[in-house]
Amino acid sequence: MNPFLAGVNQKRLFASLLLAEAARARDDHLREALMQGALHHLATALQLYFGEVAATYQCRNAIETTSLALLDQHLSAMGKTPAEVSEMLALQDDAASWLSRVLACRQLLFAAPRPVARQDKDGVINALSVADDSDSTGFDVAEVEHWLSAFTSMIERHRESMLEC
């Protein structure tokens, strides 16, 4: 059994649970926190899935395969170009695809807060005001649910076809 499979499934479950809570949350900050958590779990599931694909194709350094670029590089070095990797590379290259959006939005979570205005007052230490981050992520519950559904659909198809490896 592939050692990454359980981790991928667990992170998908965690993302789903957080999204269900986010859909019910009345507080904007709580909803945002839950959505960001769901996105982190989805992105982690994706990262683990790269390892799963590498392990399925008997890549020696599957544990080091933490990105799509590394997956492609490791399998290419073995002379393998699986259809699963080609599909994911095409999705990554399409800025409007769910995979591209997941990766881009996850990067936004690591960005520094946006400065709004500098407040200068005599005799007071200068302070930098930070923009309200309640809508800074650029995604909503329905969109992340769609991404999770698309990811689940893709890995189910891939897992069926990779059984022959």
C-alpha positions in Angstrom: 0.0 0.0 0.0 1.2 3.5 -0.8 2.4 5.3 2.3 1.0 8.6 1.2 -2.5 7.5 0.5 -3.8 7.8 4.1 -2.3 11.2 4.5 -3.9 12.5 1.3 -7.3 11.1 2.4 -6.9 12.5 5.9 -6.1 16.0 4.7 -9.0 16.0 2.3 -11.3 15.0 5.2 -9.9 17.8 7.4 -10.4 20.3 4.6 -14.0 19.1 4.1 -14.8 19.4 7.9 -13.4 22.9 8.1 -15.3 24.0 5.0 -18.6 22.7 6.6 -17.9 24.7 9.7 -16.9 27.8 7.7 -20.3 27.6 5.8 -22.1 27.7 9.2 -19.9 30.3 10.8 -21.6 33.7 11.5 -18.4 35.5 12.6 -16.4 36.8 9.6 -13.0 36.2 11.3 -13.9 32.7 12.3 -15.1 31.9 8.7 -11.9 33.3 7.3 -9.8 31.3 9.7 -11.7 28.1 8.9 -11.4 28.7 5.1 -7.7 29.4 5.4 -7.3 26.2 7.4 -9.2 24.3 4.8 -7.0 25.7 2.1 -3.9 24.7 4.0 -5.2 21.1 4.4 -6.1 21.0 0.7 -2.7 22.3 -0.3 -1.0 19.7 2.0 -3.1 16.9 0.5 -2.0 18.1 -2.9 1.7 18.0 -1.8 1.2 14.6 -0.3 -0.4 13.5 -3.5 2.7 14.4 -5.4 4.6 11.9 -3.1 1.8 9.3 -3.7 2.3 9.5 -7.5 6.0 9.3 -7.1 5.8 6.3 -4.9 3.3 4.6 -7.2 5.8 5.0 -10.1 8.5 3.6 -7.8 10.5 6.8 -7.5 13.2 6.3 -4.9 13.0 9.8 -3.5 9.2 10.0 -3.3 9.4 11.5 0.2 11.3 14.5 -1.3 8.7 15.0 -3.9 6.9 18.1 -2.4 6.0 20.0 -5.6 4.7 19.2 -9.0 8.0 20.5 -10.5 10.0 18.0 -8.4 7.6 15.2 -9.3 8.1 15.9 -13.0 11.8 16.1 -12.5 12.1 12.9 -10.5 10.0 10.9 -12.9 11.6 12.4 -16.0 15.0 11.3 -14.6 13.6 7.7 -14.5 12.4 8.1 -18.1 8.8 8.2 -17.1 6.2 10.7 -18.3 2.9 9.6 -16.7 -0.4 11.0 -18.0 -1.3 12.0 -14.4 1.7 14.4 -14.2 1.0 15.8 -17.7 -2.6 16.6 -16.6 -1.5 18.3 -13.4 1.2 20.3 -15.3 -1.5 21.5 -17.7 -3.7 22.5 -14.8 -0.9 24.4 -13.1 -0.2 26.3 -16.4 -3.8 27.4 -16.7 -4.3 30.4 -14.4 -8.0 29.8 -14.2 -7.8 26.1 -13.2 -8.6 24.9 -9.7 -5.0 23.7 -9.2 -3.5 27.0 -10.2 -5.9 28.9 -7.9 -5.1 26.6 -4.9 -1.4 27.2 -5.3 -1.8 31.0 -5.9 -4.2 31.5 -3.0 -2.0 29.4 -0.7 0.9 31.8 -1.6 -1.3 34.7 -0.6 -1.6 33.3 2.9 2.1 33.7 3.3 2.3 37.3 2.0 3.0 40.1 4.4 0.0 42.3 5.4 -0.8 45.2 3.1 0.2 48.6 4.5 -2.6 51.2 4.2 -1.2 54.5 5.5 1.6 55.8 7.6 0.4 57.6 10.7 2.8 60.4 11.8 2.1 62.4 14.9 4.4 64.7 16.9 6.0 63.0 19.8 4.5 59.6 19.0 6.3 56.6 17.5 5.4 56.2 13.9 3.1 53.4 13.2 2.1 51.6 10.1 -1.6 50.9 9.7 -2.4 47.5 8.2 -5.4 46.8 5.9 -8.3 44.8 7.3 -7.5 41.3 6.2 -11.1 40.0 6.4 -11.3 39.6 2.6 -7.6 39.3 1.7 -7.5 35.7 0.6 -9.6 36.2 -2.6 -11.6 33.0 -2.2 -14.8 31.9 -0.5 -16.2 28.7 0.9 -18.0 27.7 -2.3 -14.8 28.1 -4.3 -12.7 26.0 -1.9 -15.4 23.4 -1.9 -15.2 23.3 -5.7 -11.4 22.9 -5.6 -11.7 20.1 -3.1 -14.3 18.4 -5.3 -12.1 18.8 -8.4 -9.1 17.4 -6.6 -11.0 14.5 -5.2 -12.3 13.7 -8.7 -8.9 13.9 -10.2 -7.2 11.6 -7.7 -9.9 9.0 -7.9 -9.4 8.9 -11.7 -5.6 8.8 -11.3 -5.7 6.1 -8.6 -7.8 3.9 -10.9 -5.3 4.2 -13.8 -2.2 4.0 -11.6 -3.2 0.6 -10.2 -1.5 -1.0 -13.2 1.9 0.6 -12.3 
